[in-house]
Amino acid sequence: MPNENLHSIELVLREIQITLKNQDARLAEHMDAAKNREAKFDLLMNGTAESPGILTRLDRTEQTLKSYSRLLWIVIGAVVTQVVVGVSAGIVIVAKVGLLHP
């Protein structure tokens, strides 16, 4: 009787060991997959020497937009200046001709 109990305990222990080995193998597979996903994510975010990542592209886009914004303000300033100069020149010409005072 004690040998049978000991034998059944050994069988249960073997089953547990096999189950743990299988779970360890599956866990290792999941960890490898997670590491691969992390590496792909890092590559997408940071890029390589040959191909810039999302962060670099976003930074370049922001710098370009900042340059366009400055250029737009310069153009607006130039247009406003030309309008003011044109209006003031027109007023001077009209004043010289005498059309402002009847």
C-alpha positions, 0 to 999 in steps of 0.5 A: 500500500505505501508503495502504491501511494509513493508511486502515485505521488511520483506520477503526479510529480512527473506530470507537474514537471512536464507541465512546468517544462511546457509552460516554461517553453511557452513563456520563452516563446512569448518573451521572444515574441515580446522582445521582437515586437519591442525591437520593431517598435524601437526601430519604427520610433528611432529608425536606423542610420539609413532610414529615419524613424517616426521621431526624426520625421516628426521633428523635421516636419515641425522644423519645416512648419516653423520655417514656413510660418516665419516665411509666411509672416515675412511675406505678410509683412512685406505685403502690408508694407507695400500696401501702406507705401502705396496708399501713402504714395497715392495720398501724396500724389492726390495732395500734390494735384490738389484733389483732396481740397476743393 
